[in-house]
Amino acid sequence: MRRVAILLALAALALSGASPAPAPVDLSVVLAEAPAAKLSDYRLFVDAGARQPNGRVTPYDVATPLFSDYAVKHRYVFTPKGEPAAWRDQGPLAFPVGTVLVKTFAYPADFRRPEQDERFLETRLLIRKAGGWTAQTYLWNAEQTEATLKRVGARLDVSFIGQDGAPVAFEYAVPNQNQCKECHSADGVMQPIGPKARNLNHDFAYREGTRNQLSQWRTLGLLADGPAPADAPRTADWTDASAGLEQRARAYLDANCGHCHNPAGMASTSGLFLNAEEDRPAHLGLNKAPVAAGRGSGGLKVSIDPGHPERSILIHRMASDDPGVMMPELGRALVHEEGVAVVAAYIASLKPAP
């Protein structure tokens, strides 16, 4: 009888000209011990090219993102129905088992026309399973019709026209699973980096209109509690010239360095903490000598020499593309000239010690 009812329903849809609703996200695949072989197996998107999210798969962004060789990033979050994330004042929101955080890295052919000829390179998933978070990377095919699991990383030739009209060509690195753990580690436990309340507390242009993300997440049942956006912490947009220079630079350092350079991160032994919550001048690098001097220091004496970016190890390493010197060590091949300029201007604005 059930089969007959289904056939009748499908026949009715065919007669009416309506398309059947897409199958929902497959929680059995999301929660399986082994990762799916293909991105499409999760049913996070309703189209082969992963441009149209499925139900409860919600787009989002962060106020100041990690620089990844100028890649465009498309972010989505999925939580099981009736299981919202819980509020946290610091660190990532407390996401329920079954959560999937999706991030696709892409490049347009010409950044002066970013909406045209965009090429997807990889899609990374962070999945909250019963035993904790796991990270998987899926590599897109040339036809842009499927992404397949890639555990060992890859090197891809990338070229595009920059916003200034100049051509850019370099070798893009897709991380392996161990490299994912290096950045996403807090006290040795994997966790998300971006979806913190303060990073989400800004407006986002949804299809139905622009809304504050924290408010929208509550409306959609993605977030259970927490203060009103006006009373919640907020990370600055590092590109917003109307924000204070210190706020912009600190936001940039938090996004690009703070996931490792914090008391629980992989670089905790350095004593250089660049996460947004840090407020101790020495741990922020002011007049701080490095724990281990070497080629990475460039012969300079302190991480941040107030008033002197040219004498600051931090700028030396940010402005380098030498693998033995540059910071961050992973996730980029190019120097982010604009980011370096903001941090250098901030250091130049600091008053030297009397």
Order of alpha helices (4+ residues) and beta strands (2+ residues): alpha-alpha-beta-beta-beta-beta-beta-beta-beta-beta-alpha-beta-beta-alpha-beta-beta-alpha-alpha-alpha-alpha
